[in-house]
C-alpha cells in the first residue's frame, strides 16, 4: 500500500524512531552484530562485567556475527549472550574476510558531577565519550585497561566501559556504547571491567573510581542502585557501597541517617593550628588499635568520607591524613586538608557491620 504523500515525507524518521525505541543497535541495521566479550585467564569469553583485584589480567575479545559471516571471534568458543551456553566461533581469516578493520574505544564518563534532583527527581543522563585505544587497532583482542583519560588515572583502579567497531566482509557494526542508557548511566549491554585495590572495605570503594558524583543517586531495590551498578554516587552512597560489597545488608541512605548504622568513636570541632584534630576534651585523637583506623567514617555536616591512611605525624589524626570520598567530583583519595572540609567539625564513626 502506498503511503499518503505527507506520511511519505516523515516515514524514514518514523522508522528510525521505532528502531531507537525498540533498542535495535545500528550494528544490526548494517548487517553485522558486534559485541565486546571478556575473559580472565583461560575462561570462555562472555559478556558479563568482570570485577577483579588489581593485578588480574582481563582480556577483551571482539565478536561479530551475521548470516553471511557466521559467528567470528579469536576464541574457539564464546558465550554470545548472558545465560547462553558456549558456542563455536570461526577465527577471522584475512583471505576469506577481506580487509577486516577493528577499532577499540573506552566509553568514559565526561561529567564529573551531576544532579538527579534539579528541579525535581529524575534520572539525569550522564555524558559519555568514546576515547580511541590506538594500540589495539585491527586486533581482535585488547587488554582491559581501566585508566581514565578524562578524569585521570587513579592507579589503574575503577570501572571502565568498552566499545568495539568491526568491518568484516563488506559489513560493519558496533557494540553497544553510550547510546545504551538505563536510569542515567550505561546499561548492562555495554561491556565493562572493574578493578579494585584489594578485598578490604577501602579496596571495594576504589571500584567506584572513574564514575561521577551524582547528587541524589538512587535506585530501588538496592541491587540496581546507581552506586551498586557502578554508575556513580553521592557521598553517602559511596561509603555505603563498600560495606555492601563486603556482604552486609546496609541500605543506601543519607548523611543524616548514616549514624543509625555506625558507632561514634570521637568528635572534634576541627583541627588546631598544627592541623591536629582534638576531641571535645582537648585530647588528641589517636590513630591505631586504640583509636580510629582506616575505614572509619568521617562525618561532616552534609558530607561524609572514609579515613584512608595515616600520614606523618603517625599515630595522630591530622588534616594531612588521607580521606577517600566524592564531593561534586569523581571519587578521590586525598589529604583532608585538600577536601574543602578540613576546617569543619566532624564525627568519627565506625560501621557496626565492620566491628571487630
N, C-alpha and C positions, 0 to 999 in steps of 0.2 A: 504494500500500500504506500502510495506516495504521500509524504508529509505535506501539510499546507505550507505555503511559502514562508510565513512568519516562523513556523517551527523548524523549517529547514535551516534558517539562519542561526538558530540557537541550539540545534541538535548536537553539534560537536561539544559544546560546553556542557550540555546536559549529560552526555555520555561520560565526559571527563569527571564531572561532579559525582556521577553514580559510581565510577570506579574508585574515586577517592573515598566516598562514604563506605563502600564495600571493603576498603582496605586492600585492594588489589595492587601489588607492587608494580612499579614501572618495569621491573625485570620481566615479569610475566607478559606484559603487553608487548615487549620487544622480543619475546620468544625464548628467553633464557632465564630460568630461575637461578638465583645465586644466594648462597648463604656462607657465613663465616662459622666454621666449626672449630673446636679447640680440644686439646688433649694434654694430659700430664703424663710424661714418660711414654710408655708403650700402649697406653689405653686407647680404645677405639674412639676416634674423634666424634664429638656430639655437640649440639647447640647450647647446652646448659652453661650458665655462668660458672666460671672457675674461681673459687675463693681459696687462696693458698698463703702459706707462710713465706716471707721473704727468703729468696734463695732457691725456691722451687720454680723450675722452668716450665712455662706453658707455651705450647706451640699453636699458632693459628693456622687453620687449613681452609683454603678456598674450595668450595664445592659448587658445581653448576650442573644443571640438568635441563634437558628439553627432549621432545620427541625425536629430534634429529640427531642429537649427540649422545643421548642416554645420560647416565649419572657419571660425572667426571670429577676425580679428585686424586691427589697423590697418595692417599691411603687406600689399601686394597678393600677395606671395609669401613663404612661410616654409618653413623646414625643421622639420618636426614632431619627428622622431626622428633620433638620430645615425646617420649613414650613408645617410639617405634623400636623395632629390633634392628640390629646392624644389617646393612645390605651391601652387596658388592658394588664397587665403583671401578670405572675404567681409568687408567692412567692417561694423562694428557700425552698426545702423540703429535709432535710437530709436523710429521709428514701427513698425517691424517687430518689434523685440526687446522692446518694452515698457520698463519701468523697470529697465534693467540696472544692476548695482552691482558696483564693483570696489574691492577693498581690498588694499593692499600692505603687506608686512612685511619687516623684516630678521630673519633667523634667526641670532641672536647666541649665541656661547658664553657660558655663565653661570658657568662654573667656571674660576678662574684656574690651578688646579693639580689634578692627579690622578695616580694611580699604577696602572700595569699589573701591578705585581709584589706586591701585598699581598692575600692571604698568599702567593700564587704567581702565576706569569704568567697573565694573562687580558686580554681586551680590555675595559678599563673604559669603560663608556658615558659620554660627555660630556653634560652637561645643556645644553640649548639653550632659548632663549626667543624667542617671536615678538614683535618690537618694531614697533608700527604706524608707518607713514610717512604721516601725515595729509595732507601736501602733495600726495600722489599719489592721494587718494581719488577714485573714479569717473573715473579716467583710465586708458586702455588702454596708456599708456606711462609710464615713470618713469625719471628719470636715476639711474644706478647710483652711489650714494654709499656708500663703504666705511667711513665714520666710525662707530666703535663708540660706543654709548651706555652699555653696561655696563662695559666695560674702559676706556673713554675714548678720545678721538681721538688718533691718532698722526700727525697731519699729513695726513689723508686717504690714508694708506697701509695696505696689508694686504689680508687676504682676508675677504670678506663673502658670506653666502648670502642668498637672497631667496625670498619666497613670495608668491603672489597668490591671492586668493579672488574668484570671479566668480559672480554671479547673472545668469542670462540666460534670458529667455523661459520663466520658471517653473521653470528648472533651476538647480542650484547645484553648485559644486565647488571644489576647492582644489588647487593644485600641490603636489608632494611637499615635505615640510618635515622637521622634527626627528624624525618617526617613521621616516624612511628612513635607518637607520644601517648602516654597514659597518665592521667592526673598530673599533668605539668611536666613530667620527665620522660625519659626513654622507656618504651615498653619492653616487655621481655623478649620480643622478637629480635631486638638489637643485641648483638654479641658483646659480652662484657667479661672482663677479668678483674679480679680484686686481689690485691696483695697487702697483707698485714705484717707488722713488725714481728710479732710473736703471738702466743696464745694467752697472753695476760689481758686484764681489763684495758690497760692503756694500749696494748697491742691491737686489740679489736677496734679501738677508736680510730687508729690510723687507717682503717678500711674506708673511712669517710673523707680522707684527703682527696682532693680534685673535685669535690662536689660543692655546690654553692650554699650559702646561708639562705634559708627560706624562713622568713618571719611568718609564723603560723603554719609551720609544716604539719601535715595531718595525714589521716587515712585510717579508716576502720574497716575490718578489725586491725589490730596492731600488726598482724602479719603482712599487711600490704601498706603499712605506713610509709611515707616517703623516706624516712630515715632507714626503715627496715629494708627497703628496696634499694638503698644506697643511691638515692636521687639527690638528697640534700636535707638539711635540718636546721632548726633553730638551736639556741644554746642548750636548752633543757633536754630536747630530744636527742641532741648529740651525746650528752653524757649518759643518757638512758640507754642509748643504742649499745654501748659497751657491756653493760650489765646484762642486758637481754641476750647478747651474743654468747655470754657465758652460761646461758640456760635458765636464767631467773625470770619469773613472770612479773616483772616490774612494768607497770603501764607507762606509756608515753604521757607526759604531764607537763607542768609549767614550773617556773622557778618558785612560784608561791606554794605549790603543793609538794615539791621535792622533799622537804623535811619530814613528810609523813613516812618516807621510805629510808630515812637515814638518821643516824645518831650524831648529835652535835659534840664535837671534840673541843672546840675553842672558838672564841670570838675576839675580834680586835677592832678598835676604832680606826686602824690604819697604821702604816709604818712610821717609825720615828725618823729623825733627821739622817740616821745612818742606814735607813731602809729596813730596819728590823721590825718585825711585827711583834707586838706585845699584847697580852690578854688584858682583860678589864682590870686586873690587879696590878698591871705594870710589869708582869713577869714575861720574859722572852718565851715565845712559842718554840718548842724544840721539834726537831725532825729526827725520827728514828723509832726504835722499838717502843719507847715510852712517850712518843709524841705523834705528830702527824706523819704520814707516809705517802709515797706515790700512789695515786688512785683515789685519794680523798678529794672530796668536792670543795671547791672554793666558791661560796655563795655570796654574791654581792646583791645589792638591791636591783632587781630586774635583770641580773645576769649570773651565769654560772659557768665554771670551767673545772678542770681536774688538775690537781697538783701532779706535775710530771717528773720533775727531777730536782734534787737538792744541789745547789751550786755554792761556791765559796761565798761566805764562810760556812763550812759544812756543819751540820747539826743544829743550825738556827734557821728559822723560817724568815726569809727576807724577800724583798721585791726583785732580787736578782735570780731567784729560783724560777724554774720553768713551769708554765701552765699550758695545757692543751685546751683549746676552746674554739668556738666560732662566733663571730660577732660582726654582722654586716660585712662579712668577707668569708672566704672559704676557710675551713679549719686550718689551724696553725699551732705549732708548738713554739712558744716564745717566752722571754722573761716577763714576769708580771709587770715589771716597770714599763714595758712597751705595749701593754694591753689596753691602756687607757683607763684601767680600773685600780691602779696601784695605790692611789691616794684615798680610796674609798673604804668604808668599814666593810668587814666581811665576817662570815661564819665558816668554820671548817667542819664539814660533815663527813661521815663515813657510811657508805651503803650498808644497811643492815644485812643485805644478802651476801655481802663480802666480808662480814665479821669473821675473825679467826683468833 
